[in-house]
Amino acid sequence: LTPTKPIERSNTSTATTSYHVQGKFILDNLGRQYIPYGVQSTALFEPDWQNSTDYKNFTLAQMQAARTIWHSNVVTFQVTWANLFPDQNNFAVTDPAYLQAMDTAVTWANQEQMNVIFNLQDEASTNEIMATTPSIKFWQVVTQRYKDNQRVFFDVFNEPRDFYDWNLWQSGGTLNNVQYVGMQQLVDT
């Protein structure tokens, strides 16, 4: 497939309100191919995220610099389920401060006409090599929260590693006595 319109590499305009996939392309509501380019933030990533240097330096001015200096049309935020669920034995209780920080990230990025990608990244917290049941719980909360915002994208699990089994990657299963969920289950969620 080829894009229906010429590719335009400019900041996302205020007229862009939705996206859809056509073949291997992401198209905006005007039929233009959307190519995400931008920066990544670890402001919400560290286990003690509220006291991290990255979070303390997370400001609207930083988001404005991403757009004006780096010419970004997207900001990726590394997030972790361990920060969303402070009691890792109770996935019904979320951290309201963490959700508010995610909301702030979305508000500031969208205000600057940029999209957000939330990237589930657990290396700093649980160091899981692949998604587990809490990853599903995380996406159930986050997708419900942002399902109506077409400017929020989801990267379901960053850098699955240390295994070489396609079936495990796609469908999940047990490896070294740990039960993993597959990428297909994350996408379905």
PyMOL commands that set and color helices and strands:
alter all, ss='L'
color gray80, all
select helices_A, chain A and resi 49-51+53-56+60-68+81-84+96-111+133-146+166-171+183-188
alter helices_A, ss='H'
color red, helices_A
select strands_A, chain A and resi 19-22+25-28+38-41+74-79+115-120+152-155+172-175+178-181
alter strands_A, ss='S'
color yellow, strands_A
deselect
rebuild
show_as cartoon
